[in-house]
């Protein structure tokens, strides 16, 4: 069991109709919070943003920091209503496919960040969340980027071929360094737009980022978060180092990119608390915590809710929410 650890995460997907053409708000949440003597666990699907405000206000009154987690970023479900008939918004592989397997049997598509309507939708999504909800921060995940084998749609290639590097190599291989750098720069431009909009619409709300380790993030998903930190685009960094092997974790913690980042912004490490089908023994998680602390990093995030709660001395109570009401907690339901 883990003593004295508090966790709060709110997963938020909310595309305003005027931004993405989606009808209504679609949101999914997973929250575990601990602040002083107040513990809360909450699960709900389909709760509208406006209905959340009293509940989030109650959390703030109890000293719990509230963070809106925009997990999907540029990733989207292939069957989303708002994508029907809008294939031009999607990235493609060299083979012309728009599909990407997130896990066996779970397919995703990727929105094209060079398309103005995609950039505006992401900006509007963030502004919608940070202005309508009482949040201390918005967190972007490792999906602010896209897999390196994408980018071969006509729109992206057309812009690439207007550049000097693109004129010399009009159809590069996915791992071509100049092609990676060019696509990564387009992601950075998107983040610049998001941050500028936040500073105007919700200047007190911070921007948190939860990426993969820098080398993998840049080479495989075109997200150069080291540059983002140096440019002052993010206020906080939570690097996901989800490893089963302690030696690999130690090697990642020693990466110079982490040491550079922590000189500029608060840094935490995301650890995998286990998966539904593969729970992590508490003894192993304690060893991982010791490695993180041994690297001089005190902050940690545990992913994810269902796995993390089992590592606490007592599982938090289940809570329900009625629209316009404050949270109401009942004893935890028996596990099935």
Secondary structure, 3 states (H helix, E strand, C coil): CECCCCCCCEECCCCCHHHHCCCCCCCEEEEEEEECCEEEEEEEECCCHHHHHHHHHHHHHCCCCCEEEECCCCEEECCCHHHCCCHHHECCECCCCCCEEEECCEEEEEECCCCHHHHHHHHHHHHHHHHHCCCCEEEECCCCCCCCCECCCHHHHHHHCCCHHHHHCCCCCCCCHHHHHHHHHHHHHHHHHHHHHHHHHCCCCEEEECCECHHHHHHHHCCCHHHHHHCCCCCEEEEECCCCCHHHHHHHHCCHHHHHHHCCCEEEEEEECEECCEECCHHHHHHHHHHHHHCCCCEEEEECHHHHHHHECCCCCEEECCCCCCCEEECCCCCC
